Amino acid sequence: MAIRTIAQLKAWFRRGKYPTEEQFADWLDSYVHKEESIIPVIQVEGLAEQLNSKYVASEGHELERQHIELKGDYETHKKTSDERFDNISGCIEDLETENERQQTEIDSLNAEVEVIHTKDSSQDKEISALHDTDRDQQMSIDSLDGRADTLELGIRMHVSDTDNPHRVNKSQVGLGNVPNVATNDQTPPTRWHRL
């Protein structure tokens, strides 16, 4: 049976009309079903004429040569493609291995940087504490310098005051009844004079 056109099938199913049993069977027979492994030669339009027509042998040989050439090209291309694919697969594995190695190095460096940051943080605290101690000690030194300057001034004044450096008066040492006589006015004892 030949394949029925869509227009013909629609005509059989117009409103109110149903295909006859013969039309329905004809319709189903016009298709090849999955269970059928071979399509009947009658159903392929023009196949018998093509098979029965004369075929020039040289054209057949040329077609066979082209087929062999194309098959060889295909095999060469397939082999080259397989080699390239294997190379790409190898490169991917190498790159993944290199990536893992570099990631391990990066992780190691990140760990070192983290240790450095931790050390920096603790060292910053130590430095801050040292600055605080230095500031406190500098204030103590400045205070001591001020006291030393005061003491030095006092000592200089004391040393330069040769008349009465301790500011002691006569009555404090029990000489309150002794008259004030300048030492230049007195004549030294004669025994001290040279003859």
C-alpha positions, 0 to 999 in steps of 0.5 A: 500500500502506498502512503496516504496523504494527509488531505486524504486522511482528513477527508475520511474523518470529516465531521460526521464521516468515519472511514470504512473498515477497508479505508481504516485498514488501508490507512494502517497498512500505509505505514511501516510499524516498529515491529516490521524490520524490513520495509517492503520494496513496493512501499518505497516509491521508484525503488524498483526502477532505480534498481532495475536501471542500468548502471555504468561500471566506471561510475560504480568504480569511481564511486567505490574509489571515492568511498575508499578515499573518504573512508581512509580520510575518516580513519586518518582524521579519527586517529588524529582526533584520538591522538589529540584527545589523548594529548588533551587528556594528558595535558588536563591531567598535567594541568590538574597536577600542577594546579594541585601543586600550586594550590598546596604552595599557595596554602602553605604561603597563606599559612605563613602569612597568617603566622606573620600576621599573628606575630605582627599583631603580638609584636604590635602589642609588645611594641605598644607596651614598650612605648608605654613603658618608655613614656613612663620611664621618660617621665621619670627621667624628666622628673629626676632631671628636674630634681638633679637640676634643682640639687645642682643649683643648690650645690652650686649656690652652697659651694659659691657661698663662702661667707656662710653657706649654711646660714648659721648665725652666732647665737646658733653656735653659742657665740651670741656674746662675742662682738663682731670683729672683722678678721682684717682688723685684727693683727695676727699674733706675733709669733706668726710674724717672721722676724 
